[in-house]
Structures are given as structure tokens and as C-alpha cells.
Amino acid sequence: MLRAFVLLAWLFCPIAAAAGDVAVSLRTPQGKPITDAVVTLSAPRQGPVRFPWAYGMAQQNLQFNPFVLIVPAGAEVAFPNLDKVRHHVYSFSPAKSFELKLYGQDETRVVRFDKPGIVPLGCNIHDSMVGFIVVVDTAFVAKTDASGEAILHGAPAGTFTLSVWHPYMRAPGNMMRVSVAIPSEGTLREALVGELRAPPERRRIY
């Protein structure tokens, strides 16, 4: 009787899906690492999406910091002004159009980003300032570091599309895509080559 109970419990107990990691290396044709590229896997979403980093886009030294920020859909992002001058932050993105009118040092504004998409940022006072918020609905996303490396942890086994976006990527929609087969355990390593356009020149108005 006990053996039958254990067998039934095993049959109806959910089995944890096998998972592996995806390590991506992204470089230019000349071998230079590409930083600030957003790597996303098309695997199905599993539960609420949260990331360990702060959801903040500071204005510091007349720049947006970080240059690229990844947040989940529904996140509230803080926009602290750490400069001695005032800033006027805006975006005309279809994913999130907003405007934060002039505010000064040590003041903060907050914006909620409801749907996935790329949100370019500008400052109406300092035209040289540019930044990007990437809003996603998946936990399988990472940003390449200074060495051009990014790791996606705990991806489910199977064949998926790996997307790599960078604001200056020389590709349709600034994005390249490759098909990858995720192993049931261990690490899949993908070495990718991407070509970047030169950043657009922007006027400096102080």
C-alpha cells in the first residue's frame, strides 16, 4: 500500500524542467568587445520578472547613467538628477512617451514603463545626452559587459531564438538574431560578431 502511494505521488508530482546557461561573447569584425548590447532568449516566461539591479536612470556628468538600462514591464524607474544643472528628460518612443520637465540637483522623478519595447531618452536642454531603457517581459535577458560577455542563467532546454540588440548595431531594427539549441545541463557558448555604426553626432547645448 505504501509503495503504491509513493508511486502515485511520483507520477503526479511536477518534474523540474532541465535547464542550462547561455554564455554569449559579442565582438566587432576587428575583435573589439561590444558593451551595452542586450541579449534576449525567446524562451517562455516563467512567473513574475524581477532583476537584482536598481531600476534607476541617473543624470550625471551631463550623461545618462547607465547608458542602457533593462527593466521588466510594469517597473517604475527613478530619474535622479545628480548634476548641478537642471535637466528636462523626455522620450517619444511608442513603448513609452513621456516628459519630465525641468528639475534640479538631488531631485528625482519616477516613470512607470508598462509595455515591452525600446525607449530612447533625451534631454531637452543638453542635446548631447542620450540613453536607452529596454523594457522586457522575460527573465532571460542580460547586457554585455566591458569584455563583451553576457550570461543567461537557467534557460530551459530546447531550440529558441537568441536576439542581440544594440542602439548602433548595423542590422534591421538594430538587432541580430540566431537560432540556438539549449542543452539540458551545462553551458552553451555562442561567439557572435556584430558590426556597429558610428554614434550620431549631437549638438552640445549648455
Helices and strands as residue ranges (DSSP letters): H 2-12, E 19-27, E 38-41, E 58-60, E 63-65, E 68-72, E 75-80, E 87-92, E 97-103, E 108-113, E 117-123, E 130-136, E 141-143, E 149-156, E 158-165, G 172-174, E 175-182, E 187-193
